[in-house]
């Protein structure tokens, strides 16, 4: 079936009819304008179909493509079904004008080149086959139909259902899932979800045997809970978890991978961290109470002591506070981390990750020493006790809080005294009540924050404020002086010292108004801030001679 020009002619399958087309429809240069199937019809196309659009015009119709389709597919808000046989492709877009409806089945290895939107259901990934979606997919549910593979090169909006099948789904780099991952009927051994690069998942991930993430330089962020058997972090990438993660099997943290713990608990059957993988955790506290926003609970596993830990302080904490980061239930599997492998955003506190007993009463300080659990301990970073005269570089002989040194504030700065006073409180009693809150808050600050906040402690009045206040007072008084000079001249006239011109009256009472103003600029000098000033005002008075 051909036409003499492109985008002309129609092929229609009537309602309730069964039609099998054994010949090609249209050509690549002269495709038909449209092909359509009315309700309750069945049509099979055994050769290639070239049509600008293939659409359904009624519910419960089925169209099968055994030669592929070059053109757009429109489900037209009907409960129709489209099947693509093995090795047949759709070169075009899929839509459903008027509302979400219809089912698309990829029965073998197929590629959909364009966008897919508005469908109810997509079934793909038949046994041993590969279904590839080159662009974005928007469907209520994408079902894995067998042990094959689904490649999502444009992301997915909708729910992904593994359907208890041991197949694989792969998200390409920079492609996201807006929806949930589940598996109706149970979790199949061998089912695999892979994120090949940067991705975000807006919902929960569950019903998957193996999750592969952490491709070099990538970031995977999951907003919901994660439930799987094995999580492989096998590259230099990062996994950000927001809430709970539950792995019945193994968490594999490779030497370059990073796991950023969310606010919940990461429960794993076994933690395999035999190299220098990175853990990141947010932590906050109130005085000696110190808590991580996330932690790891595991029953088995191994650590090397070469792992790295980054602590992001989001609340004040006292020197000496600690929290349990990894809880190894029933075994001495934790190891004290190598000193220097723990970093934080605090310029004053340093953190050590040490193995210890379940209650944290006894901590092992030597790197690599085994213990039941891994504890994180806060201590002053050795920025130098201000009473010792030591800067404390490299720990110093008198380590302690020194907010001046940590904030890179010069000793000649007029605010240094207040900063040293607070440092001394931190190094002795630690303060109590509101003062303890201040000390704990300053312990949390970075160098840049200390540089900004310490000067606010000093009871130093800016000299510019004093100078300009006096200047304003003087300007006002000058207007009064000028008025008095004027009145003295009038009094001399009244006394007959100077004659009056014809028509002049001698004034006895007056009301007067005089304005004044100035502006200036002073550059910064040494530790003193520069400033700009603008002054404006007016004096109003009344007098009687």
C-alpha positions, 0 to 999 in steps of 0.5 A: 500500500503506497501513495504518490506523495508523503503524508497522504492516504489512510488505512482503517481497520473497522470496528470488530474486524480482524485484518492481517497485512502481509505487505509493507504500508507506505515508504520511508519517503512517502509515508501515509497520513494516518492508520487507525483501528476502531474499537474491538478490532485486531490488526497485524502488520507483518511488514514495515509500516510508514505512517505519520500517525497510528491511532486507536479510535475505540476501546479494546483493540489490539495492533501487532507490529511484526515489521516495525513502525516508523511514525507516531503512536497515539493511544487516543485515551482508549484501552487498546494494546500495542505489541511489538514483536522481537527485533522490531522497533518504533521510530517515533513518539508514543502518546495518548491524546485526551488522557492516560490509557493503553498498554504497550508490550515490547515482546523482545529486543526493541528500541523506542526512539522517541518520547513515551507519555500518557500510557497506563502500562508498559511491559518490557524486558522479556527473557534474554531480550533488551528493550531500550527507551531512547528518550523519556518515559511517562507511564503509570507502571513500567513492568519487567516482564522477564529476565531481560533488560530495560535500558532507560536512557531518558528517565522514567516518570511512573512506578517501576515493577520488577514483578518478581523477575530476575531481570535488570533495569538500567538508568543512564547517566543524568536520568531520574526516576520520579516514582517508586520501585517495587516487585509484585509477588516478591523479590527475585534473586538476581533482579538488578537495578543499576544507576550508571551515573547521576540520578535521583529517585523521588520515592522508595526503592524496594523488591530488588536483589542487587542495586549497583551505584557509585559510578565514578564521579556520580551522585545518586540521591534517593528521597525514600527508603531503600530495601534490597539485598546487596548494595554495590558502591563500586566506583568513586561516586556517592549515594545520598540516602534521606531516610532508612535503608535496609539491606538483608545482604551486604553493603559493599563500600569500595575504596573510592565510593561514598555513602552519605547517610540520611536521617534514618537507620541503615540496617545491613546484614553485612558491611564490607568495607575492606578499603578506604571508602567514605562515609558522610553523616550530619550530626548535631548536639546540645551540650554533651548530647551528641547525635548523628542524623544517620547510623549503620546497624549491622550483624556482621562484616569487616572494616580495615581502619582505612575508611574515611568519615566526614562529619557535617556539624548542624548544631552545637556540641561540647568538647568530649561528646560522642555518638555511635555511628556503626553498631555491630551487633554481637561481634568485634568488627569495628576498627578505629580509623586512621587519625586524619581520616575524619574531617568536619566543617568545624574549625575548632573541633576535631573528630576521632572515630574509635572502636569501643564497647556497646556503651562507649565507656571504653574507646580504643585509641590506636588505629586499626584496633578492633572493638564492638562498635564505632564511636565518633568523639568530638575534641578540640582541634588543637588550635592553641589555648590562648593562655599558653601563648601557643598557636597550637599548629599541628595539635600543639602542646596545649591543645584547646579552643582558640576561636581567634586562631581558628577564625584567622583573626589577627591578635591585634584586632580590637575584638581579639580580647572577647574571642580569647575570653570565650576560648578560656571559658570553653577550655575550663568550665565549658560554660553553663546555661546560655553561656554553654549554648554560646560555646557549643555553637562556636564549636560548630562554626567553620573558620569563615563563620568564626571570622564573621561571628567573633567580632560581634562578641566585642563590646567595641563601639565603632569609632566611626559611629562616635565621630559621626555622632559628634559631627551631627551634634556640632552641625546642629549647634553651628546653626544655633551659633549662626543664628546668635551671630545674626541676632547680635547684629540686629541688637546693635541696630536696635541700640542705634549703633547702625542706621536703619534704611528707609522702610525697615522695621525693628523686629522683636520676635522671629521664627527660623529654620536652617538645614545642614548636611555632610557626606564622607568616606573612610577606607579600611585601615589595618583591623578597622572597617571602612565606612561611608557616612551621610548626615542630614538635618535641620534646626528650628527655633524661635526668639524674641529681642 
